[in-house]
Amino acid sequence: MRPALHAEWTKMRTVVGPRWLLLGTVAVTVALSAVATSVVNCTAGRCGGDTTKLTLTGVHLGQVLVAILGVQIISGEYGTGMIRTTLTAVPRRATVFRAKAIALTGAVAVSGTAAVLASVLAGRLILPDIGDQALSLADGPTLRAVFGTVLYLVLIGLLSFGIATVVRDSATSIGGVLGLLYIVPVISQTISDPDWQHLLQQLGPMSAGLSIQATTDLGSLPIGPWAGLGVTALWAAVALVAGGLLLRRRDAY
């Protein structure tokens, strides 16, 4: 396991694509969050709405780069034929699969933490003194939102990795992942039946998972913060199980 993990870390450090995707995740997340925070209207030292969730708005776009990274870490090797070399060097395919998943988890956790913390810091600098609404990690709900958002990004990376292992084509995998993330919320908004709309919001990996960012009016959410993150985790687990099984049973072509 250790040689396989070392090899995956080496690939991630030396190949240009993953580095740019990780740096891009931080840059895009912080930039969009800062823009969203800068346009909020605050009066008398108070800002309406959930300020913590507002400062994490950039995750809606930053997750795209995480998804692409999760896809490329495996489908990129299928596209170049490198997967045959990888499986020759490490014949145990389950070991290769775990090593890639661990390397991806570590990389996304680091970049996700940097992106989320920088977004919250930007919010503190941009917003006026908002008193007891201050964005502080000492505040339980804010800490939960920050920690949960990092976990959410990791789960999106693993979900994308699992789907890409099943599909083995970069473009198709990226399209499938982004469709799953963004189309479900759109469909839920076009349905007039409130029960079905509520159900789709509870089942969508993005709409459910990002409920972890909410710190106010939790009773109005379609699903609770941790339960919503659990839904995203379930999506990722199913994708990983399917990908792991197919990697073991199919050839490397």
C-alpha positions as CSV (number, residue, x, y, z in Angstrom):
1,M,0.0,0.0,0.0
2,R,2.8,2.4,0.9
3,P,4.5,2.3,-2.5
4,A,1.2,2.7,-4.3
5,L,0.3,5.7,-2.2
6,H,3.8,7.2,-2.7
7,A,3.3,6.8,-6.4
8,E,0.0,8.6,-6.4
9,W,1.3,11.5,-4.3
10,T,4.3,11.8,-6.8
11,K,1.9,11.9,-9.7
12,M,-0.2,14.6,-8.1
13,R,2.8,16.7,-7.2
14,T,4.6,16.4,-10.5
15,V,1.8,16.6,-13.0
16,V,0.7,20.1,-13.8
17,G,-3.1,19.5,-14.1
18,P,-3.8,18.5,-10.5
19,R,-1.8,21.4,-9.1
20,W,-3.6,24.0,-11.1
21,L,-7.0,22.4,-10.3
22,L,-6.2,22.6,-6.6
23,L,-4.9,26.1,-6.7
24,G,-7.9,27.1,-8.9
25,T,-10.3,25.6,-6.3
26,V,-8.9,28.0,-3.7
27,A,-8.8,31.0,-6.0
28,V,-12.3,30.5,-7.5
29,T,-13.9,29.7,-4.2
30,V,-12.4,32.7,-2.4
31,A,-13.0,35.1,-5.3
32,L,-16.7,34.2,-5.7
33,S,-17.3,34.3,-2.0
34,A,-15.7,37.7,-1.7
35,V,-17.8,39.1,-4.5
36,A,-21.0,37.6,-3.0
37,T,-20.1,39.1,0.4
38,S,-19.2,42.5,-1.0
39,V,-22.7,43.1,-2.5
40,V,-24.7,42.3,0.7
41,N,-26.6,45.1,2.3
42,C,-25.7,45.7,5.9
43,T,-27.5,48.3,8.1
44,A,-26.9,49.4,11.6
45,G,-24.2,46.8,12.1
46,R,-26.5,44.0,11.1
47,C,-26.5,41.9,7.9
48,G,-29.7,40.1,6.8
49,G,-29.6,36.4,6.2
50,D,-27.1,33.8,7.0
51,T,-23.7,35.5,6.8
52,T,-21.7,32.3,7.3
53,K,-23.4,30.6,4.4
54,L,-23.0,33.8,2.3
55,T,-19.2,33.8,2.8
56,L,-19.1,30.2,1.6
57,T,-21.0,30.9,-1.7
58,G,-17.8,30.3,-3.7
59,V,-18.1,26.5,-3.0
60,H,-20.9,26.3,-5.6
61,L,-18.3,27.0,-8.3
62,G,-15.1,25.8,-6.6
63,Q,-16.6,22.3,-6.4
64,V,-16.5,22.1,-10.2
65,L,-12.7,22.0,-10.1
66,V,-12.7,19.4,-7.4
67,A,-15.0,17.3,-9.5
68,I,-12.7,17.6,-12.5
69,L,-9.7,16.6,-10.3
70,G,-11.6,13.6,-9.0
71,V,-12.3,12.5,-12.6
72,Q,-8.9,13.2,-14.0
73,I,-7.0,11.2,-11.3
74,I,-8.3,8.0,-12.9
75,S,-9.9,8.7,-16.3
76,G,-6.8,10.7,-17.3
77,E,-4.8,7.5,-17.1
78,Y,-7.4,5.6,-19.2
79,G,-7.1,8.3,-21.8
80,T,-3.3,8.2,-22.1
81,G,-3.0,4.4,-21.5
82,M,-1.0,5.1,-18.3
83,I,-3.5,2.9,-16.4
84,R,-1.8,-0.2,-17.9
85,T,1.6,0.9,-16.5
86,T,0.0,1.7,-13.1
87,L,-1.7,-1.7,-12.9
88,T,1.5,-3.5,-14.0
89,A,3.5,-1.7,-11.3
90,V,0.8,-2.5,-8.7
91,P,-1.1,-5.6,-9.8
92,R,-3.5,-5.4,-6.8
93,R,-6.2,-3.2,-8.3
94,A,-7.9,-2.7,-4.9
95,T,-4.6,-1.2,-3.6
96,V,-4.4,1.2,-6.6
97,F,-8.0,2.3,-6.1
98,R,-7.5,2.9,-2.4
99,A,-4.2,4.8,-2.9
100,K,-5.8,7.1,-5.5
101,A,-8.8,7.7,-3.2
102,I,-6.5,8.5,-0.2
103,A,-4.3,10.8,-2.3
104,L,-7.4,12.6,-3.6
105,T,-8.9,12.9,-0.2
106,G,-5.7,14.4,1.3
107,A,-5.2,16.9,-1.6
108,V,-8.8,18.1,-1.6
109,A,-8.9,18.4,2.2
110,V,-5.8,20.7,2.2
111,S,-7.0,22.9,-0.7
112,G,-10.6,22.8,0.6
113,T,-9.5,23.9,4.1
114,A,-7.5,26.8,2.6
115,A,-10.4,27.8,0.4
116,V,-13.0,27.7,3.1
117,L,-10.9,29.5,5.8
118,A,-9.8,32.2,3.3
119,S,-13.4,32.7,2.3
120,V,-14.5,33.2,5.9
121,L,-11.5,35.5,6.5
122,A,-12.5,37.5,3.5
123,G,-16.0,37.8,4.8
124,R,-14.8,39.1,8.1
125,L,-12.7,41.7,6.3
126,I,-15.4,42.8,3.9
127,L,-18.4,42.9,6.1
128,P,-18.7,45.7,8.7
129,D,-18.7,45.0,12.4
130,I,-21.7,42.7,12.7
131,G,-21.6,42.1,16.5
132,D,-22.9,38.8,17.6
133,Q,-23.1,37.7,14.0
134,A,-19.4,37.9,13.6
135,L,-17.8,35.1,11.6
136,S,-15.9,33.3,14.3
137,L,-14.7,29.7,14.5
138,A,-15.4,29.9,18.2
139,D,-19.1,30.0,17.2
140,G,-20.5,26.4,17.1
141,P,-22.7,26.7,14.0
142,T,-19.9,28.6,12.1
143,L,-17.4,25.9,13.0
144,R,-19.8,23.2,11.9
145,A,-20.4,25.0,8.6
146,V,-16.6,25.4,7.9
147,F,-15.7,21.9,8.8
148,G,-18.7,20.4,7.0
149,T,-18.0,22.4,3.9
150,V,-14.4,20.9,3.7
151,L,-15.9,17.4,4.1
152,Y,-18.4,18.2,1.4
153,L,-15.7,19.1,-1.0
154,V,-13.8,15.9,-0.2
155,L,-17.0,13.9,-0.8
156,I,-17.6,15.6,-4.2
157,G,-14.0,14.6,-5.1
158,L,-14.6,11.0,-4.1
159,L,-18.0,10.9,-5.9
160,S,-16.4,12.1,-9.1
161,F,-13.6,9.6,-8.7
162,G,-16.0,6.8,-8.3
163,I,-18.1,7.8,-11.3
164,A,-15.0,8.3,-13.4
165,T,-13.8,4.8,-12.5
166,V,-17.1,3.4,-13.7
167,V,-17.3,5.4,-16.9
168,R,-13.5,5.7,-17.8
169,D,-14.0,8.7,-20.1
170,S,-13.1,12.2,-18.9
171,A,-15.7,14.2,-20.8
172,T,-18.6,11.8,-20.1
173,S,-17.6,11.6,-16.4
174,I,-17.4,15.3,-15.9
175,G,-20.7,15.9,-17.7
176,G,-22.3,13.2,-15.6
177,V,-21.0,14.6,-12.3
178,L,-21.9,18.2,-13.0
179,G,-25.3,17.2,-14.3
180,L,-25.9,15.3,-11.1
181,L,-24.8,18.3,-9.0
182,Y,-26.5,21.1,-10.8
183,I,-29.5,19.7,-12.8
184,V,-31.2,18.1,-9.8
185,P,-31.7,21.5,-8.0
186,V,-32.9,23.1,-11.3
187,I,-35.4,20.3,-11.8
188,S,-36.6,20.7,-8.3
189,Q,-37.4,24.4,-8.9
190,T,-39.5,23.6,-12.0
191,I,-41.7,21.1,-10.2
192,S,-45.0,22.6,-8.9
193,D,-45.7,19.8,-6.4
194,P,-44.1,21.0,-3.1
195,D,-43.7,17.4,-1.9
196,W,-41.7,16.3,-4.9
197,Q,-39.7,19.5,-4.8
198,H,-38.9,18.9,-1.2
199,L,-37.9,15.2,-1.9
200,L,-35.6,16.2,-4.8
201,Q,-33.9,18.8,-2.6
202,Q,-33.4,16.1,0.1
203,L,-31.9,13.6,-2.4
204,G,-29.7,15.8,-4.6
205,P,-26.0,15.5,-3.6
206,M,-25.4,19.2,-3.8
207,S,-28.7,20.6,-2.5
208,A,-28.6,18.2,0.4
209,G,-24.9,18.4,1.1
210,L,-24.7,22.2,1.1
211,S,-27.3,22.4,3.9
212,I,-24.2,21.9,6.2
213,Q,-23.4,25.6,5.5
214,A,-26.6,26.8,7.1
215,T,-26.3,28.4,10.5
216,T,-29.7,30.1,10.9
217,D,-33.3,29.1,10.3
218,L,-32.4,25.4,10.3
219,G,-36.1,24.4,10.6
220,S,-36.8,25.8,7.2
221,L,-34.3,23.5,5.5
222,P,-35.4,20.6,3.4
223,I,-33.0,18.4,5.3
224,G,-30.8,19.0,8.4
225,P,-27.1,19.9,8.0
226,W,-25.5,16.6,9.0
227,A,-28.3,14.5,7.5
228,G,-27.8,16.4,4.2
229,L,-24.0,15.8,4.3
230,G,-24.9,12.1,5.0
231,V,-26.8,12.0,1.7
232,T,-23.8,13.3,-0.2
233,A,-21.6,10.7,1.6
234,L,-24.1,8.0,0.5
235,W,-23.8,9.1,-3.1
236,A,-20.0,9.0,-2.8
237,A,-20.0,5.6,-1.1
238,V,-22.2,4.1,-3.9
239,A,-20.0,5.5,-6.6
240,L,-16.8,4.3,-4.9
241,V,-18.2,0.7,-4.3
242,A,-19.3,0.5,-8.0
243,G,-16.0,1.9,-9.3
244,G,-13.9,-0.4,-7.1
245,L,-15.9,-3.5,-8.1
246,L,-15.7,-2.7,-11.8
247,L,-12.0,-1.8,-11.6
248,R,-11.3,-5.3,-10.3
249,R,-13.4,-7.1,-12.9
250,R,-12.7,-5.3,-16.1
251,D,-9.6,-5.1,-18.2
252,A,-7.4,-2.0,-18.3
253,Y,-8.6,-0.9,-21.8
